[in-house]
Amino acid sequence: MAILSWLRGKKHFMRRDAVDEFREYAEAELARLRASDQAFDEVLYRQAVDLVLEKLTAHKPAHG
């Protein structure tokens, strides 16, 4: 899945702009898949995106 390839290239997920960048990427990928894949399951895709976002935002780095 393209989302996993995108994630492998990222290093700092806790930055707010990285999470926003992922959301933008996910929306663009959604549009691309809708247009090109008749068997595309949007519900499953959105569940995967939500799971990734949950994992990215769940961990808070320690300051100190």
Gaussian input, Z-matrix of N, CA and C with variables (Angstrom, degrees):
# hf/3-21g

backbone

0 1
 N
 C     1     B1
 C     2     B2     1     A1
 N     3     B3     2     A2     1     D1
 C     4     B4     3     A3     2     D2
 C     5     B5     4     A4     3     D3
 N     6     B6     5     A5     4     D4
 C     7     B7     6     A6     5     D5
 C     8     B8     7     A7     6     D6
 N     9     B9     8     A8     7     D7
 C    10    B10     9     A9     8     D8
 C    11    B11    10    A10     9     D9
 N    12    B12    11    A11    10    D10
 C    13    B13    12    A12    11    D11
 C    14    B14    13    A13    12    D12
 N    15    B15    14    A14    13    D13
 C    16    B16    15    A15    14    D14
 C    17    B17    16    A16    15    D15
 N    18    B18    17    A17    16    D16
 C    19    B19    18    A18    17    D17
 C    20    B20    19    A19    18    D18
 N    21    B21    20    A20    19    D19
 C    22    B22    21    A21    20    D20
 C    23    B23    22    A22    21    D21
 N    24    B24    23    A23    22    D22
 C    25    B25    24    A24    23    D23
 C    26    B26    25    A25    24    D24
 N    27    B27    26    A26    25    D25
 C    28    B28    27    A27    26    D26
 C    29    B29    28    A28    27    D27
 N    30    B30    29    A29    28    D28
 C    31    B31    30    A30    29    D29
 C    32    B32    31    A31    30    D30
 N    33    B33    32    A32    31    D31
 C    34    B34    33    A33    32    D32
 C    35    B35    34    A34    33    D33
 N    36    B36    35    A35    34    D34
 C    37    B37    36    A36    35    D35
 C    38    B38    37    A37    36    D36
 N    39    B39    38    A38    37    D37
 C    40    B40    39    A39    38    D38
 C    41    B41    40    A40    39    D39
 N    42    B42    41    A41    40    D40
 C    43    B43    42    A42    41    D41
 C    44    B44    43    A43    42    D42
 N    45    B45    44    A44    43    D43
 C    46    B46    45    A45    44    D44
 C    47    B47    46    A46    45    D45
 N    48    B48    47    A47    46    D46
 C    49    B49    48    A48    47    D47
 C    50    B50    49    A49    48    D48
 N    51    B51    50    A50    49    D49
 C    52    B52    51    A51    50    D50
 C    53    B53    52    A52    51    D51
 N    54    B54    53    A53    52    D52
 C    55    B55    54    A54    53    D53
 C    56    B56    55    A55    54    D54
 N    57    B57    56    A56    55    D55
 C    58    B58    57    A57    56    D56
 C    59    B59    58    A58    57    D57
 N    60    B60    59    A59    58    D58
 C    61    B61    60    A60    59    D59
 C    62    B62    61    A61    60    D60
 N    63    B63    62    A62    61    D61
 C    64    B64    63    A63    62    D62
 C    65    B65    64    A64    63    D63
 N    66    B66    65    A65    64    D64
 C    67    B67    66    A66    65    D65
 C    68    B68    67    A67    66    D66
 N    69    B69    68    A68    67    D67
 C    70    B70    69    A69    68    D68
 C    71    B71    70    A70    69    D69
 N    72    B72    71    A71    70    D70
 C    73    B73    72    A72    71    D71
 C    74    B74    73    A73    72    D72
 N    75    B75    74    A74    73    D73
 C    76    B76    75    A75    74    D74
 C    77    B77    76    A76    75    D75
 N    78    B78    77    A77    76    D76
 C    79    B79    78    A78    77    D77
 C    80    B80    79    A79    78    D78
 N    81    B81    80    A80    79    D79
 C    82    B82    81    A81    80    D80
 C    83    B83    82    A82    81    D81
 N    84    B84    83    A83    82    D82
 C    85    B85    84    A84    83    D83
 C    86    B86    85    A85    84    D84
 N    87    B87    86    A86    85    D85
 C    88    B88    87    A87    86    D86
 C    89    B89    88    A88    87    D87
 N    90    B90    89    A89    88    D88
 C    91    B91    90    A90    89    D89
 C    92    B92    91    A91    90    D90
 N    93    B93    92    A92    91    D91
 C    94    B94    93    A93    92    D92
 C    95    B95    94    A94    93    D93
 N    96    B96    95    A95    94    D94
 C    97    B97    96    A96    95    D95
 C    98    B98    97    A97    96    D96
 N    99    B99    98    A98    97    D97
 C   100   B100    99    A99    98    D98
 C   101   B101   100   A100    99    D99
 N   102   B102   101   A101   100   D100
 C   103   B103   102   A102   101   D101
 C   104   B104   103   A103   102   D102
 N   105   B105   104   A104   103   D103
 C   106   B106   105   A105   104   D104
 C   107   B107   106   A106   105   D105
 N   108   B108   107   A107   106   D106
 C   109   B109   108   A108   107   D107
 C   110   B110   109   A109   108   D108
 N   111   B111   110   A110   109   D109
 C   112   B112   111   A111   110   D110
 C   113   B113   112   A112   111   D111
 N   114   B114   113   A113   112   D112
 C   115   B115   114   A114   113   D113
 C   116   B116   115   A115   114   D114
 N   117   B117   116   A116   115   D115
 C   118   B118   117   A117   116   D116
 C   119   B119   118   A118   117   D117
 N   120   B120   119   A119   118   D118
 C   121   B121   120   A120   119   D119
 C   122   B122   121   A121   120   D120
 N   123   B123   122   A122   121   D121
 C   124   B124   123   A123   122   D122
 C   125   B125   124   A124   123   D123
 N   126   B126   125   A125   124   D124
 C   127   B127   126   A126   125   D125
 C   128   B128   127   A127   126   D126
 N   129   B129   128   A128   127   D127
 C   130   B130   129   A129   128   D128
 C   131   B131   130   A130   129   D129
 N   132   B132   131   A131   130   D130
 C   133   B133   132   A132   131   D131
 C   134   B134   133   A133   132   D132
 N   135   B135   134   A134   133   D133
 C   136   B136   135   A135   134   D134
 C   137   B137   136   A136   135   D135
 N   138   B138   137   A137   136   D136
 C   139   B139   138   A138   137   D137
 C   140   B140   139   A139   138   D138
 N   141   B141   140   A140   139   D139
 C   142   B142   141   A141   140   D140
 C   143   B143   142   A142   141   D141
 N   144   B144   143   A143   142   D142
 C   145   B145   144   A144   143   D143
 C   146   B146   145   A145   144   D144
 N   147   B147   146   A146   145   D145
 C   148   B148   147   A147   146   D146
 C   149   B149   148   A148   147   D147
 N   150   B150   149   A149   148   D148
 C   151   B151   150   A150   149   D149
 C   152   B152   151   A151   150   D150
 N   153   B153   152   A152   151   D151
 C   154   B154   153   A153   152   D152
 C   155   B155   154   A154   153   D153
 N   156   B156   155   A155   154   D154
 C   157   B157   156   A156   155   D155
 C   158   B158   157   A157   156   D156
 N   159   B159   158   A158   157   D157
 C   160   B160   159   A159   158   D158
 C   161   B161   160   A160   159   D159
 N   162   B162   161   A161   160   D160
 C   163   B163   162   A162   161   D161
 C   164   B164   163   A163   162   D162
 N   165   B165   164   A164   163   D163
 C   166   B166   165   A165   164   D164
 C   167   B167   166   A166   165   D165
 N   168   B168   167   A167   166   D166
 C   169   B169   168   A168   167   D167
 C   170   B170   169   A169   168   D168
 N   171   B171   170   A170   169   D169
 C   172   B172   171   A171   170   D170
 C   173   B173   172   A172   171   D171
 N   174   B174   173   A173   172   D172
 C   175   B175   174   A174   173   D173
 C   176   B176   175   A175   174   D174
 N   177   B177   176   A176   175   D175
 C   178   B178   177   A177   176   D176
 C   179   B179   178   A178   177   D177
 N   180   B180   179   A179   178   D178
 C   181   B181   180   A180   179   D179
 C   182   B182   181   A181   180   D180
 N   183   B183   182   A182   181   D181
 C   184   B184   183   A183   182   D182
 C   185   B185   184   A184   183   D183
 N   186   B186   185   A185   184   D184
 C   187   B187   186   A186   185   D185
 C   188   B188   187   A187   186   D186
 N   189   B189   188   A188   187   D187
 C   190   B190   189   A189   188   D188
 C   191   B191   190   A190   189   D189

   B1=1.4516
   B2=1.5327
   B3=1.2865
   B4=1.4658
   B5=1.5239
   B6=1.3143
   B7=1.4686
   B8=1.5231
   B9=1.3304
   B10=1.4589
   B11=1.5166
   B12=1.3143
   B13=1.4674
   B14=1.5198
   B15=1.3085
   B16=1.4680
   B17=1.5260
   B18=1.3287
   B19=1.4600
   B20=1.5210
   B21=1.3288
   B22=1.4611
   B23=1.5188
   B24=1.3078
   B25=1.4580
   B26=1.5147
   B27=1.3083
   B28=1.4616
   B29=1.5210
   B30=1.3258
   B31=1.4608
   B32=1.5250
   B33=1.3059
   B34=1.4646
   B35=1.5236
   B36=1.3230
   B37=1.4558
   B38=1.5171
   B39=1.3178
   B40=1.4515
   B41=1.5229
   B42=1.3026
   B43=1.4644
   B44=1.5213
   B45=1.2946
   B46=1.4645
   B47=1.5307
   B48=1.3254
   B49=1.4604
   B50=1.5260
   B51=1.3207
   B52=1.4642
   B53=1.5273
   B54=1.3253
   B55=1.4603
   B56=1.5265
   B57=1.3218
   B58=1.4660
   B59=1.5257
   B60=1.3257
   B61=1.4650
   B62=1.5229
   B63=1.3343
   B64=1.4565
   B65=1.5240
   B66=1.3271
   B67=1.4692
   B68=1.5320
   B69=1.3242
   B70=1.4691
   B71=1.5251
   B72=1.3283
   B73=1.4616
   B74=1.5304
   B75=1.3332
   B76=1.4593
   B77=1.5269
   B78=1.3211
   B79=1.4675
   B80=1.5284
   B81=1.3268
   B82=1.4665
   B83=1.5255
   B84=1.3150
   B85=1.4677
   B86=1.5228
   B87=1.3212
   B88=1.4597
   B89=1.5289
   B90=1.3091
   B91=1.4664
   B92=1.5260
   B93=1.3269
   B94=1.4664
   B95=1.5253
   B96=1.3198
   B97=1.4596
   B98=1.5255
   B99=1.3217
   B100=1.4735
   B101=1.5257
   B102=1.3237
   B103=1.4609
   B104=1.5257
   B105=1.3260
   B106=1.4614
   B107=1.5235
   B108=1.3184
   B109=1.4596
   B110=1.5243
   B111=1.3317
   B112=1.4599
   B113=1.5234
   B114=1.3263
   B115=1.4631
   B116=1.5315
   B117=1.3195
   B118=1.4616
   B119=1.5232
   B120=1.3247
   B121=1.4686
   B122=1.5294
   B123=1.3261
   B124=1.4611
   B125=1.5281
   B126=1.3070
   B127=1.4640
   B128=1.5267
   B129=1.3120
   B130=1.4586
   B131=1.5271
   B132=1.3260
   B133=1.4667
   B134=1.5295
   B135=1.3270
   B136=1.4720
   B137=1.5330
   B138=1.3207
   B139=1.4619
   B140=1.5303
   B141=1.3252
   B142=1.4664
   B143=1.5245
   B144=1.3200
   B145=1.4666
   B146=1.5282
   B147=1.3241
   B148=1.4685
   B149=1.5254
   B150=1.3270
   B151=1.4595
   B152=1.5274
   B153=1.3237
   B154=1.4639
   B155=1.5256
   B156=1.3191
   B157=1.4697
   B158=1.5267
   B159=1.3153
   B160=1.4645
   B161=1.5301
   B162=1.3168
   B163=1.4665
   B164=1.5282
   B165=1.3136
   B166=1.4598
   B167=1.5203
   B168=1.3063
   B169=1.4619
   B170=1.5264
   B171=1.3331
   B172=1.4617
   B173=1.5238
   B174=1.3043
   B175=1.4674
   B176=1.5182
   B177=1.2962
   B178=1.4657
   B179=1.5229
   B180=1.3234
   B181=1.4626
   B182=1.5302
   B183=1.3186
   B184=1.4683
   B185=1.5178
   B186=1.3105
   B187=1.4681
   B188=1.5163
   B189=1.3123
   B190=1.4333
   B191=1.4334
   A1=108.44
   A2=116.23
   A3=121.69
   A4=112.71
   A5=117.54
   A6=120.36
   A7=110.12
   A8=116.66
   A9=119.84
   A10=111.40
   A11=117.40
   A12=120.33
   A13=110.47
   A14=117.09
   A15=121.21
   A16=110.16
   A17=116.18
   A18=120.54
   A19=112.47
   A20=116.93
   A21=120.27
   A22=112.05
   A23=117.27
   A24=121.25
   A25=114.42
   A26=117.73
   A27=121.04
   A28=110.97
   A29=115.68
   A30=119.94
   A31=113.31
   A32=118.46
   A33=121.17
   A34=110.41
   A35=116.56
   A36=120.76
   A37=113.75
   A38=117.97
   A39=119.87
   A40=112.20
   A41=117.56
   A42=119.69
   A43=108.82
   A44=116.52
   A45=121.49
   A46=111.02
   A47=116.91
   A48=118.95
   A49=111.89
   A50=118.65
   A51=120.71
   A52=110.57
   A53=117.07
   A54=120.81
   A55=109.64
   A56=116.72
   A57=120.57
   A58=110.80
   A59=116.36
   A60=120.46
   A61=110.34
   A62=117.10
   A63=120.28
   A64=110.75
   A65=117.04
   A66=120.02
   A67=111.01
   A68=116.56
   A69=120.58
   A70=110.62
   A71=116.15
   A72=120.73
   A73=110.33
   A74=116.60
   A75=121.02
   A76=111.31
   A77=117.35
   A78=120.39
   A79=111.55
   A80=117.01
   A81=120.58
   A82=110.51
   A83=116.48
   A84=120.88
   A85=110.18
   A86=117.46
   A87=121.59
   A88=110.44
   A89=116.87
   A90=120.68
   A91=111.04
   A92=116.61
   A93=120.71
   A94=110.50
   A95=116.93
   A96=120.68
   A97=112.12
   A98=117.29
   A99=120.33
   A100=110.73
   A101=115.66
   A102=120.72
   A103=113.00
   A104=117.61
   A105=118.89
   A106=115.41
   A107=119.05
   A108=120.63
   A109=110.29
   A110=116.19
   A111=119.97
   A112=112.47
   A113=117.66
   A114=121.69
   A115=111.90
   A116=116.90
   A117=122.08
   A118=110.93
   A119=116.51
   A120=123.04
   A121=108.21
   A122=116.55
   A123=121.31
   A124=112.04
   A125=117.70
   A126=120.40
   A127=109.84
   A128=117.01
   A129=121.21
   A130=111.11
   A131=116.61
   A132=120.88
   A133=110.65
   A134=116.47
   A135=119.79
   A136=111.40
   A137=117.44
   A138=120.09
   A139=110.43
   A140=116.94
   A141=120.95
   A142=110.69
   A143=116.97
   A144=120.97
   A145=110.12
   A146=117.30
   A147=120.67
   A148=111.30
   A149=116.96
   A150=120.57
   A151=111.06
   A152=116.69
   A153=120.37
   A154=110.14
   A155=117.39
   A156=120.35
   A157=111.51
   A158=116.53
   A159=120.20
   A160=110.47
   A161=116.66
   A162=120.57
   A163=111.35
   A164=116.87
   A165=120.14
   A166=112.40
   A167=116.86
   A168=120.10
   A169=113.16
   A170=118.88
   A171=121.89
   A172=112.27
   A173=118.00
   A174=121.44
   A175=109.87
   A176=115.53
   A177=120.73
   A178=107.64
   A179=118.36
   A180=119.93
   A181=111.42
   A182=115.24
   A183=120.49
   A184=109.90
   A185=116.10
   A186=121.23
   A187=107.63
   A188=117.23
   A189=116.05
   A190=111.67
   D1=140.23
   D2=-176.96
   D3=-61.54
   D4=-29.80
   D5=179.59
   D6=-59.86
   D7=-42.96
   D8=-178.68
   D9=-65.51
   D10=-37.91
   D11=176.02
   D12=-62.51
   D13=-42.51
   D14=179.01
   D15=-62.01
   D16=-43.80
   D17=-178.15
   D18=-63.36
   D19=-37.54
   D20=-179.30
   D21=-61.19
   D22=-28.96
   D23=-178.06
   D24=-84.04
   D25=-6.07
   D26=-176.19
   D27=-99.81
   D28=147.31
   D29=-177.48
   D30=-115.97
   D31=-33.39
   D32=-171.68
   D33=-121.39
   D34=80.53
   D35=-175.76
   D36=-75.47
   D37=-19.51
   D38=-175.81
   D39=-77.10
   D40=-17.44
   D41=177.01
   D42=-64.97
   D43=137.04
   D44=-179.43
   D45=-56.97
   D46=-41.96
   D47=-177.85
   D48=-67.48
   D49=-28.45
   D50=177.38
   D51=-68.69
   D52=-39.78
   D53=177.71
   D54=-66.25
   D55=-43.15
   D56=176.91
   D57=-62.38
   D58=-40.44
   D59=178.52
   D60=-62.14
   D61=-40.53
   D62=177.87
   D63=-62.98
   D64=-43.01
   D65=178.65
   D66=-59.69
   D67=-43.93
   D68=178.37
   D69=-62.62
   D70=-43.49
   D71=178.27
   D72=-60.64
   D73=-45.80
   D74=-177.52
   D75=-62.24
   D76=-39.89
   D77=178.17
   D78=-66.98
   D79=-40.65
   D80=177.76
   D81=-65.43
   D82=-41.01
   D83=178.58
   D84=-65.84
   D85=-37.94
   D86=176.85
   D87=-59.58
   D88=-47.03
   D89=179.21
   D90=-62.13
   D91=-41.68
   D92=-179.89
   D93=-63.90
   D94=-44.92
   D95=-178.56
   D96=-67.93
   D97=-38.48
   D98=176.38
   D99=-57.82
   D100=-41.08
   D101=-175.89
   D102=-76.68
   D103=-26.77
   D104=-170.34
   D105=-113.26
   D106=-10.52
   D107=-173.16
   D108=-129.81
   D109=106.32
   D110=-178.50
   D111=-68.17
   D112=-24.73
   D113=-179.42
   D114=-92.35
   D115=8.81
   D116=-176.94
   D117=-63.02
   D118=130.95
   D119=178.75
   D120=-103.69
   D121=98.14
   D122=-176.08
   D123=-65.53
   D124=-36.05
   D125=179.50
   D126=-62.30
   D127=-46.54
   D128=178.90
   D129=-63.42
   D130=-40.95
   D131=178.41
   D132=-60.92
   D133=-47.47
   D134=-179.39
   D135=-64.66
   D136=-35.23
   D137=176.05
   D138=-63.62
   D139=-41.20
   D140=178.41
   D141=-64.40
   D142=-44.05
   D143=178.69
   D144=-62.36
   D145=-44.23
   D146=179.21
   D147=-61.86
   D148=-39.98
   D149=178.66
   D150=-64.15
   D151=-43.72
   D152=178.11
   D153=-62.27
   D154=-45.67
   D155=179.23
   D156=-61.83
   D157=-39.27
   D158=177.91
   D159=-61.59
   D160=-44.41
   D161=179.86
   D162=-67.82
   D163=-38.40
   D164=-178.49
   D165=-68.11
   D166=-32.94
   D167=-175.37
   D168=-99.51
   D169=-7.52
   D170=-177.09
   D171=-75.01
   D172=-35.39
   D173=-176.50
   D174=-87.64
   D175=125.89
   D176=176.67
   D177=-108.19
   D178=119.19
   D179=-179.62
   D180=-65.47
   D181=144.85
   D182=178.68
   D183=-75.31
   D184=138.65
   D185=177.05
   D186=-104.64
   D187=132.54
   D188=176.10
   D189=148.23

